[in-house]
Amino acid sequence: MAPTLRDGATITVEMSVDAAHVPNRFDIIVLSRLDGVALPMTLLKRVIALPGEYVAFENCHVLVNGVRIDEPYVDLTQQQSDGCGVDQPEMLVPDGTVFVLGDSRGRSSDSRAFGPVPLSSVDGTVLSASSS
């Protein structure tokens, strides 16, 4: 999640009390998922699109419902170095899920790779972060 969160940062997380809670767009969430060998992983990702919205990628820009979103948290110098991923056609975010991205787009494993995240996998929302 660099540059927003750096290694060693201390974060405060509000734990979700139920799987029906839908985070807000741009919230950084803590989520649990299984990798290919069924080991649990905890990830921090930014919510980009909500249930029922359309998300697409075009020329290094994210479009939600056909409108380019402003992403001041993405380091453009780093993105030019790392890349931003390939263009992807518009997709509907299914009910009960959110579409998440890492802020380091060229190096992030996120919904572009593993698909929308079920709300039941969202453990909480990051409230604050501080450097160590």
C-alpha positions in Angstrom: 0.0 0.0 0.0 3.0 2.3 -0.4 3.2 5.2 -0.5 0.1 5.4 1.8 1.3 2.7 4.2 5.0 1.8 4.6 6.5 -1.3 6.1 6.6 -1.0 9.9 3.7 1.4 10.1 1.3 1.0 13.0 -2.3 1.0 12.0 -5.6 1.3 14.0 -8.4 -0.9 12.6 -12.1 -0.8 13.3 -13.1 -4.5 13.1 -16.3 -5.1 11.2 -19.0 -6.5 13.4 -20.9 -8.3 10.6 -20.3 -9.4 7.0 -23.2 -7.1 5.7 -21.2 -3.9 6.5 -20.2 -2.3 3.2 -17.1 -0.1 3.5 -16.9 3.3 1.7 -15.1 3.9 -1.5 -11.5 4.8 -0.9 -11.4 3.1 2.6 -8.4 1.0 3.2 -9.6 -2.4 4.4 -8.1 -5.4 6.1 -9.2 -8.6 4.3 -8.5 -12.3 4.7 -8.2 -14.6 1.7 -6.7 -18.0 0.9 -3.8 -18.3 -1.5 -3.4 -21.2 -3.9 -2.4 -23.7 -1.1 -5.2 -22.6 1.3 -2.9 -20.7 3.7 -4.7 -17.7 5.1 -3.4 -14.3 4.1 -4.1 -10.9 5.6 -4.0 -8.0 3.0 -4.5 -4.3 3.1 -6.3 -2.9 0.0 -8.2 0.2 -1.0 -11.9 -0.1 -1.9 -12.4 1.3 -5.4 -15.8 0.1 -6.5 -18.9 -1.0 -4.5 -21.6 -3.6 -5.1 -23.6 -2.8 -8.3 -21.0 -0.5 -9.8 -19.0 -1.0 -13.0 -15.2 -0.7 -12.9 -12.8 -0.6 -15.8 -9.1 0.3 -16.5 -8.0 2.4 -19.4 -4.6 4.0 -20.0 -3.6 3.7 -16.4 -6.8 5.2 -15.1 -9.6 3.7 -13.1 -13.2 4.3 -14.3 -16.2 3.7 -12.0 -19.5 3.8 -13.7 -17.7 5.2 -16.8 -16.2 8.2 -14.8 -12.5 8.5 -14.2 -11.8 8.7 -10.5 -9.2 11.0 -8.9 -6.5 9.0 -7.1 -4.1 11.4 -5.3 -2.8 8.5 -3.2 -1.2 6.8 -6.2 2.5 7.8 -6.7 2.7 8.6 -10.4 6.5 8.4 -10.4 6.4 4.9 -9.0 3.6 4.0 -11.4 5.6 5.1 -14.4 8.5 2.9 -13.1 6.4 -0.2 -12.1 3.6 0.1 -14.7 -0.1 0.1 -13.9 -1.3 -3.2 -15.3 -3.2 -3.8 -18.5 -6.4 -2.2 -19.7 -9.4 -4.2 -18.6 -13.0 -4.0 -19.9 -15.8 -2.8 -17.7 -17.1 -5.4 -15.2 -20.0 -5.3 -12.8 -19.0 -5.6 -9.1 -21.5 -8.3 -7.8 -23.7 -7.8 -4.8 -22.0 -8.8 -1.6 -18.5 -7.9 -2.8 -16.2 -4.9 -3.3 -13.5 -4.3 -5.8 -10.1 -3.5 -4.2 -6.7 -2.2 -5.5 -3.4 -1.7 -3.9 -1.9 1.8 -4.2 1.3 0.4 -5.8 -0.6 -0.6 -8.9 2.3 -2.2 -10.8 3.2 -4.5 -7.9 -0.1 -5.1 -6.3 -2.0 -8.4 -6.1 -5.6 -7.2 -5.9 -9.1 -7.6 -7.4 -7.6 -7.4 -10.9 -5.9 -10.7 -10.1 -8.3 -12.4 -7.6 -11.6 -10.8 -8.4 -14.0 -8.8 -6.2 -13.7 -9.5 -2.5 -16.7 -11.0 -0.6 -17.8 -8.7 2.2 -17.5 -11.8 4.5 -13.7 -11.6 3.9 -13.5 -8.0 5.1 -12.1 -8.0 8.6 -12.1 -4.3 9.2 -11.3 -0.7 8.1 -8.1 1.1 8.7 -8.8 4.2 10.8 -5.3 5.6 11.1 -1.7 4.8 10.4 1.6 6.1 11.8 5.3 5.5 11.0 7.4 3.5 13.3 
